[in-house]
Amino acid sequence: MVYDVAIIGAGIIGAMTARELSRYRLKVCLLERTNDVAAGASRANSGIVHGGYDPEPGTLKAEMNILGVEKLFRAAEELHVPCIRNGSMICAFGAAEEPAVHALYERGLVNGVKDLRILTGDEARELEPELSGEVSLVLHVPTAGIVCPYKLTIAAAGNAIDNGIDFYRNFAVCGAEKTDEAFCLRAESGETVEARYVVNCAGAYSDRVAALFGDGDFSIIPRAGEYLLLDKAEGGRVAHTIFQVPSAAGKGILVSPTVDGNLLTGPTAAAVESPENTEITPEGVETVKALSARSVPGVQFARVITSFSGVRASEKGGDFIIRTSERVPGLVHAAAIDSPGLTSCVAIAERVTELLSGAGLVLEPKAHWDGTRPDTEAFRHMNDEEKDAFIRENPDYGRIVCRCEGISEGEIRDAVRRAPGARDVDSVKRRTRAGMGRCQGGFCMPHVMRIIAEELGIPEEQVTKKGPGSHILTGRL
Ligand SMILES: Cc1cc2nc3c(=O)[nH]c(=O)nc-3n(C[C@H](O)[C@H](O)[C@H](O)COP(=O)(O)OP(=O)(O)OC[C@H]3O[C@@H](n4cnc5c(N)ncnc54)[C@H](O)[C@@H]3O)c2cc1C
């Protein structure tokens, strides 16, 4: 079969593009090099829906950010992904930093951000009592929000699959040849897929993927950002996302609640050799602690439950690359999508679709397209009576597997069954939060492995942490 469109990379940009294209009578496939969606930057970022005050006016970043905010809130609602408009605050500490707040306010107005306000330190502390006494001026952005980036990616890909898109995991595209009719994309496994149009959504690898097509005129500079995630006991420390005025290194260290009720601090910004470099460094940890304590001194770092790092796909031009290739007809790039790429994802997916149409792809809407997805967290939000009735019908929901987060066996089985199905322990964790609590999987991991093995009909020894090469058990004693 020859696909109409192949999308390379199942991060938020590839997944949202797949969802957008699934509206039309097209044969589309989504190709991902790892065992699951959201394996790159879309797994590990701040999860902020940025208001749009930061990007330089006239750039694609500014345009996509502004268009993207409301589109993202709408998509999250359709997909039943929690997305909260908590607002953000950008803080200046003393007279030297205050001009930056005014400059961001002006830039925000030019970009078209609504409801921006400048607050004195005291006015800001009335809204956010834990804010440092050193904060002297604040840009308040009420339209900003928070979302879980990997849940959004999973939901977008799942919705695309439910609407007929094919998903190929462990398909690392390593070769691309053009025949008369189509591109032939070759995976490292030797598998091939043919498609008339290709969209490059390969994140930090998007320059390498472009080069496979002989289109190598941009290069990605990977920049890592390290985070500390704190227990839910710290989750209420602040209500807004608290930033400091940005520097050359980016938007700086933030302190923010997450949609799941934890507290997030970070990220750092350091150039790394490889997009695979997601290590946590002692210097990174110290920087995150020191700079987040500058904004919110009361944060209790004894309550850190985990640390993680994500790699930005930055490009020296500083802007997103969203365009049809000049050299290779039929190839569209959605590359170098660093921040605010999550915020912009729906706008970018729509722009890519327009570019494909401009390149000759015929877009004929399907008679029946369903942009909604069932609420995977519905059980968690039921009251005791509703849970009781539900468990009588579905006894698997009565067996709690993850004690920290209160996740049942039924939810874990659903995560394996519902598209895009979880195939390893980390994929279950991202879909259900089993293993994301205080004990970080210490108690529940063996049970999760057993359930995955039962669902997939494989021996437990074959269940991995995150796909090929990450086995957990060596054999039976
Ligand atoms: C530290 C950090 C903080 C951020 N904070 C925010 C924020 O608060 N708000 C915001 O709006 N944005 C934020 N961003 C930006 C946002 O995370 C990205 O813009 C977004 O995740 C990019 O998605 P993507 O799909 O382009 O890339 P990715 O998520 O990296 O996905 C690319 C995918 O392509 C796959 N791939 C690569 N090569 C191949 C190949 N050869 N064959 C098949 N598949 C391949 C990868 O495995 C990966 O799954 C942040 C980013 C980072 C790193």
The ligand as an ORCA input file, in Angstrom:
! r2SCAN-3c Opt
* xyz 0 1
  C      13.027     21.506     28.840
  C      11.891     21.866     27.932
  C      10.857     22.687     28.389
  C       9.820     23.050     27.535
  N       8.743     23.732     28.038
  C       7.707     24.029     27.220
  C       6.555     24.666     27.742
  O       6.413     24.870     28.941
  N       5.577     25.033     26.868
  C       5.681     24.826     25.538
  O       4.798     25.253     24.805
  N       6.730     24.158     25.026
  C       7.730     23.743     25.838
  N       8.795     23.047     25.359
  C       8.819     22.729     23.943
  C       8.020     21.471     23.630
  O       8.346     20.446     24.529
  C       8.359     21.044     22.210
  O       8.114     22.125     21.359
  C       7.547     19.878     21.714
  O       7.526     18.827     22.655
  C       8.161     19.407     20.405
  O       7.464     18.296     19.942
  P       7.998     17.505     18.685
  O       6.923     16.545     18.347
  O       8.475     18.450     17.640
  O       9.327     16.772     19.185
  P       9.522     15.485     20.105
  O       8.556     15.436     21.206
  O      10.963     15.434     20.459
  O       9.157     14.279     19.143
  C       9.972     13.878     18.082
  C       9.756     12.400     17.907
  O      10.420     11.977     16.715
  C      10.947     10.688     16.954
  N      11.996     10.460     15.940
  C      13.201     11.063     15.850
  N      13.888     10.578     14.808
  C      13.105      9.651     14.210
  C      13.279      8.799     13.098
  N      14.399      8.791     12.380
  N      12.272      7.928     12.766
  C      11.116      7.917     13.490
  N      10.922      8.710     14.573
  C      11.882      9.575     14.926
  C      11.457     10.783     18.377
  O      11.664      9.509     18.959
  C      10.358     11.580     19.036
  O       9.361     10.752     19.590
  C       9.829     22.633     26.184
  C      10.850     21.791     25.743
  C      11.840     21.368     26.613
  C      12.847     20.360     26.164
*
